[in-house]
Amino acid sequence: MRRWMRRDEGMVSAEYAVGILAAVAFALLLLAVINSDAVRAALTSIVSGALTT
């Protein structure tokens, strides 16, 4: 009975699926932040400031 209860076949696939979903959600969040006007202006300012000095 204990051996049957301790089996965790298929758990690895489920863990990978949750990890992939979390990574995709985080990537979408970063994409939304980077595409915002404020962040784009700040990055442009940093890059142009680095190129002019």
N, CA, C and O atoms as a printed pandas DataFrame, in Angstrom:
     atom_number atom_name residue_name chain_id  residue_number  x_coord  y_coord  z_coord
0              1         N          MET        A               1    0.818   -1.190    0.000
1              2        CA          MET        A               1    0.000    0.000    0.000
2              3         C          MET        A               1    0.871    1.267    0.000
3              4         O          MET        A               1    0.600    2.208   -0.746
4              5         N          ARG        A               2    1.912    1.284    0.836
5              6        CA          ARG        A               2    2.785    2.465    0.897
6              7         C          ARG        A               2    3.463    2.717   -0.437
7              8         O          ARG        A               2    3.586    3.859   -0.882
8              9         N          ARG        A               3    3.897    1.645   -1.064
9             10        CA          ARG        A               3    4.579    1.786   -2.349
10            11         C          ARG        A               3    3.629    2.407   -3.374
11            12         O          ARG        A               3    4.047    3.247   -4.171
12            13         N          TRP        A               4    2.368    2.008   -3.361
13            14        CA          TRP        A               4    1.402    2.554   -4.306
14            15         C          TRP        A               4    1.145    4.040   -4.020
15            16         O          TRP        A               4    0.976    4.823   -4.954
16            17         N          MET        A               5    1.114    4.432   -2.753
17            18        CA          MET        A               5    0.834    5.818   -2.396
18            19         C          MET        A               5    2.015    6.740   -2.690
19            20         O          MET        A               5    1.823    7.940   -2.885
20            21         N          ARG        A               6    3.222    6.205   -2.725
21            22        CA          ARG        A               6    4.402    7.031   -2.944
22            23         C          ARG        A               6    4.726    7.204   -4.417
23            24         O          ARG        A               6    5.641    7.955   -4.756
24            25         N          ARG        A               7    4.002    6.531   -5.301
25            26        CA          ARG        A               7    4.271    6.668   -6.731
26            27         C          ARG        A               7    3.926    8.081   -7.181
27            28         O          ARG        A               7    2.911    8.648   -6.778
28            29         N          ASP        A               8    4.784    8.632   -8.018
29            30        CA          ASP        A               8    4.512    9.981   -8.519
30            31         C          ASP        A               8    4.793   10.051  -10.022
31            32         O          ASP        A               8    5.399   11.000  -10.520
32            33         N          GLU        A               9    4.337    9.032  -10.713
33            34        CA          GLU        A               9    4.505    9.028  -12.157
34            35         C          GLU        A               9    3.723   10.179  -12.764
35            36         O          GLU        A               9    2.588   10.441  -12.366
36            37         N          GLY        A              10    4.315   10.856  -13.710
37            38        CA          GLY        A              10    3.655   11.957  -14.368
38            39         C          GLY        A              10    3.833   13.292  -13.679
39            40         O          GLY        A              10    3.469   14.324  -14.243
40            41         N          MET        A              11    4.374   13.302  -12.492
41            42        CA          MET        A              11    4.554   14.562  -11.790
42            43         C          MET        A              11    5.608   15.431  -12.458
43            44         O          MET        A              11    5.508   16.657  -12.424
44            45         N          VAL        A              12    6.600   14.824  -13.055
45            46        CA          VAL        A              12    7.643   15.606  -13.702
46            47         C          VAL        A              12    7.046   16.411  -14.847
47            48         O          VAL        A              12    7.365   17.589  -15.004
48            49         N          SER        A              13    6.199   15.802  -15.637
49            50        CA          SER        A              13    5.571   16.507  -16.750
50            51         C          SER        A              13    4.692   17.648  -16.250
51            52         O          SER        A              13    4.676   18.726  -16.845
52            53         N          ALA        A              14    3.977   17.424  -15.185
53            54        CA          ALA        A              14    3.129   18.474  -14.627
54            55         C          ALA        A              14    3.981   19.626  -14.094
55            56         O          ALA        A              14    3.619   20.792  -14.252
56            57         N          GLU        A              15    5.090   19.306  -13.475
57            58        CA          GLU        A              15    5.980   20.350  -12.963
58            59         C          GLU        A              15    6.584   21.154  -14.110
59            60         O          GLU        A              15    6.702   22.376  -14.017
60            61         N          TYR        A              16    6.962   20.482  -15.182
61            62        CA          TYR        A              16    7.472   21.198  -16.344
62            63         C          TYR        A              16    6.405   22.114  -16.927
63            64         O          TYR        A              16    6.708   23.245  -17.307
64            65         N          ALA        A              17    5.190   21.658  -17.002
65            66        CA          ALA        A              17    4.105   22.465  -17.559
66            67         C          ALA        A              17    3.875   23.721  -16.715
67            68         O          ALA        A              17    3.683   24.806  -17.263
68            69         N          VAL        A              18    3.893   23.582  -15.410
69            70        CA          VAL        A              18    3.708   24.740  -14.533
70            71         C          VAL        A              18    4.882   25.698  -14.675
71            72         O          VAL        A              18    4.696   26.915  -14.688
72            73         N          GLY        A              19    6.083   25.157  -14.782
73            74        CA          GLY        A              19    7.265   26.005  -14.967
74            75         C          GLY        A              19    7.231   26.757  -16.276
75            76         O          GLY        A              19    7.591   27.934  -16.325
76            77         N          ILE        A              20    6.807   26.100  -17.333
77            78        CA          ILE        A              20    6.709   26.759  -18.640
78            79         C          ILE        A              20    5.648   27.850  -18.609
79            80         O          ILE        A              20    5.861   28.936  -19.148
80            81         N          LEU        A              21    4.514   27.575  -17.988
81            82        CA          LEU        A              21    3.461   28.592  -17.881
82            83         C          LEU        A              21    3.941   29.802  -17.081
83            84         O          LEU        A              21    3.639   30.942  -17.435
84            85         N          ALA        A              22    4.674   29.563  -16.024
85            86        CA          ALA        A              22    5.195   30.668  -15.220
86            87         C          ALA        A              22    6.209   31.483  -16.023
87            88         O          ALA        A              22    6.213   32.711  -15.946
88            89         N          ALA        A              23    7.064   30.812  -16.789
89            90        CA          ALA        A              23    8.055   31.515  -17.604
90            91         C          ALA        A              23    7.385   32.352  -18.691
91            92         O          ALA        A              23    7.811   33.475  -18.961
92            93         N          VAL        A              24    6.354   31.818  -19.304
93            94        CA          VAL        A              24    5.633   32.565  -20.343
94            95         C          VAL        A              24    4.926   33.779  -19.738
95            96         O          VAL        A              24    4.938   34.862  -20.323
96            97         N          ALA        A              25    4.322   33.599  -18.587
97            98        CA          ALA        A              25    3.652   34.720  -17.927
98            99         C          ALA        A              25    4.651   35.810  -17.563
99           100         O          ALA        A              25    4.360   36.995  -17.725
100          101         N          PHE        A              26    5.817   35.425  -17.076
101          102        CA          PHE        A              26    6.851   36.394  -16.720
102          103         C          PHE        A              26    7.375   37.111  -17.971
103          104         O          PHE        A              26    7.616   38.318  -17.940
104          105         N          ALA        A              27    7.550   36.369  -19.067
105          106        CA          ALA        A              27    7.997   36.980  -20.319
106          107         C          ALA        A              27    6.972   37.979  -20.842
107          108         O          ALA        A              27    7.343   39.048  -21.326
108          109         N          LEU        A              28    5.699   37.646  -20.751
109          110        CA          LEU        A              28    4.660   38.576  -21.189
110          111         C          LEU        A              28    4.631   39.833  -20.324
111          112         O          LEU        A              28    4.408   40.935  -20.827
112          113         N          LEU        A              29    4.853   39.666  -19.034
113          114        CA          LEU        A              29    4.910   40.818  -18.141
114          115         C          LEU        A              29    6.086   41.720  -18.500
115          116         O          LEU        A              29    5.933   42.940  -18.566
116          117         N          LEU        A              30    7.257   41.129  -18.731
117          118        CA          LEU        A              30    8.417   41.924  -19.129
118          119         C          LEU        A              30    8.195   42.619  -20.459
119          120         O          LEU        A              30    8.593   43.771  -20.630
120          121         N          LEU        A              31    7.571   41.941  -21.392
121          122        CA          LEU        A              31    7.279   42.530  -22.695
122          123         C          LEU        A              31    6.355   43.731  -22.547
123          124         O          LEU        A              31    6.548   44.752  -23.207
124          125         N          ALA        A              32    5.367   43.614  -21.696
125          126        CA          ALA        A              32    4.443   44.730  -21.466
126          127         C          ALA        A              32    5.159   45.906  -20.825
127          128         O          ALA        A              32    4.894   47.057  -21.171
128          129         N          VAL        A              33    6.062   45.629  -19.895
129          130        CA          VAL        A              33    6.800   46.708  -19.227
130          131         C          VAL        A              33    7.750   47.387  -20.208
131          132         O          VAL        A              33    7.832   48.614  -20.242
132          133         N          ILE        A              34    8.461   46.603  -20.999
133          134        CA          ILE        A              34    9.431   47.169  -21.934
134          135         C          ILE        A              34    8.735   47.975  -23.026
135          136         O          ILE        A              34    9.281   48.975  -23.492
136          137         N          ASN        A              35    7.565   47.566  -23.433
137          138        CA          ASN        A              35    6.844   48.283  -24.480
138          139         C          ASN        A              35    6.125   49.530  -23.979
139          140         O          ASN        A              35    5.552   50.268  -24.781
140          141         N          SER        A              36    6.143   49.779  -22.684
141          142        CA          SER        A              36    5.488   50.985  -22.174
142          143         C          SER        A              36    6.303   52.214  -22.568
143          144         O          SER        A              36    7.520   52.145  -22.733
144          145         N          ASP        A              37    5.616   53.319  -22.712
145          146        CA          ASP        A              37    6.259   54.553  -23.170
146          147         C          ASP        A              37    7.307   55.062  -22.186
147          148         O          ASP        A              37    8.360   55.541  -22.607
148          149         N          ALA        A              38    7.042   54.968  -20.899
149          150        CA          ALA        A              38    7.977   55.475  -19.894
150          151         C          ALA        A              38    9.296   54.704  -19.922
151          152         O          ALA        A              38   10.372   55.301  -19.883
152          153         N          VAL        A              39    9.206   53.389  -19.990
153          154        CA          VAL        A              39   10.413   52.567  -20.011
154          155         C          VAL        A              39   11.157   52.772  -21.319
155          156         O          VAL        A              39   12.386   52.851  -21.325
156          157         N          ARG        A              40   10.442   52.859  -22.413
157          158        CA          ARG        A              40   11.083   53.082  -23.706
158          159         C          ARG        A              40   11.831   54.416  -23.706
159          160         O          ARG        A              40   12.949   54.494  -24.215
160          161         N          ALA        A              41   11.235   55.452  -23.148
161          162        CA          ALA        A              41   11.894   56.757  -23.081
162          163         C          ALA        A              41   13.136   56.698  -22.194
163          164         O          ALA        A              41   14.168   57.281  -22.528
164          165         N          ALA        A              42   13.039   56.002  -21.075
165          166        CA          ALA        A              42   14.187   55.888  -20.179
166          167         C          ALA        A              42   15.329   55.123  -20.845
167          168         O          ALA        A              42   16.486   55.532  -20.748
168          169         N          LEU        A              43   15.015   54.015  -21.520
169          170        CA          LEU        A              43   16.053   53.248  -22.207
170          171         C          LEU        A              43   16.685   54.058  -23.336
171          172         O          LEU        A              43   17.898   53.995  -23.537
172          173         N          THR        A              44   15.889   54.806  -24.063
173          174        CA          THR        A              44   16.412   55.644  -25.135
174          175         C          THR        A              44   17.330   56.709  -24.570
175          176         O          THR        A              44   18.379   56.997  -25.146
176          177         N          SER        A              45   16.949   57.288  -23.463
177          178        CA          SER        A              45   17.779   58.305  -22.816
178          179         C          SER        A              45   19.103   57.714  -22.347
179          180         O          SER        A              45   20.151   58.337  -22.513
180          181         N          ILE        A              46   19.067   56.543  -21.775
181          182        CA          ILE        A              46   20.295   55.891  -21.294
182          183         C          ILE        A              46   21.224   55.576  -22.449
183          184         O          ILE        A              46   22.424   55.840  -22.379
184          185         N          VAL        A              47   20.667   55.008  -23.522
185          186        CA          VAL        A              47   21.495   54.625  -24.673
186          187         C          VAL        A              47   22.067   55.857  -25.366
187          188         O          VAL        A              47   23.251   55.884  -25.704
188          189         N          SER        A              48   21.244   56.866  -25.578
189          190        CA          SER        A              48   21.759   58.065  -26.257
190          191         C          SER        A              48   22.769   58.804  -25.369
191          192         O          SER        A              48   23.719   59.399  -25.879
192          193         N          GLY        A              49   22.573   58.771  -24.069
193          194        CA          GLY        A              49   23.553   59.371  -23.164
194          195         C          GLY        A              49   24.888   58.628  -23.185
195          196         O          GLY        A              49   25.950   59.244  -23.098
196          197         N          ALA        A              50   24.824   57.304  -23.300
197          198        CA          ALA        A              50   26.055   56.506  -23.355
198          199         C          ALA        A              50   26.770   56.707  -24.696
199          200         O          ALA        A              50   27.999   56.669  -24.753
200          201         N          LEU        A              51   26.021   56.917  -25.754
201          202        CA          LEU        A              51   26.646   57.074  -27.065
202          203         C          LEU        A              51   27.247   58.465  -27.273
203          204         O          LEU        A              51   28.172   58.621  -28.070
204          205         N          THR        A              52   26.744   59.459  -26.580
205          206        CA          THR        A              52   27.260   60.820  -26.759
206          207         C          THR        A              52   28.470   61.111  -25.904
207          208         O          THR        A              52   29.177   62.081  -26.174
208          209         N          THR        A              53   28.741   60.318  -24.887
209          210        CA          THR        A              53   29.911   60.587  -24.043
210          211         C          THR        A              53   31.112   59.827  -24.505
211          212         O          THR        A              53   32.182   59.938  -23.906
